[in-house]
Amino acid sequence: MVDGEESSLSKKMKISNEVFQHKNTVYLPFFKANFQESELITSISSQNLGEIQQKAAALLSFAQEGLDSIAAVKPYKNDSSLIKATNEILLFYKDEAENKIPSIIEFLLLNDKVTKLQAAIENKKPKDRTKEDIDEYNAMVNKLNSALTAYNKTNNDLNNKRSKLLQNWENVSNNFLSKHVPKN
């Protein structure tokens, strides 16, 4: 080996380092938003409205921050696939926080209201229940049933889109590494 010459292995290691550095630059904003969304989903499961609002605001912040940061990332050797896949999922998270979570919160509030109304009616003796009490409860149950359909559709849409975007991100990431990391 001559002084100053790089070995084949050191060249491959240098290229691999550049590839992983690029991937990590794009991965960090994705990871932050993805983690925050999982926290949000946990909050929705527990139906803690204050926590849901807090987690949704944090998700929106991380998604926007991520979109801003990856906008400055240059493609690696004209390959912008990882940037595009990350942008897509960050846009999904942003839309989820801004547009979907408010309707989920509305449903949970309505569900809580119906539960309280039901408890109030059940606490009354049957002879003390008025026709207005029953009519109000029935109207709220009908409203809840309609809202439940929309809630389920929103959840199904979010779950399907999330699943596709996460699978796409994973595939793009694997393809990116396979394409750019030197073999052997």
Disulfide bonds with the S-S distance in Angstrom:
none
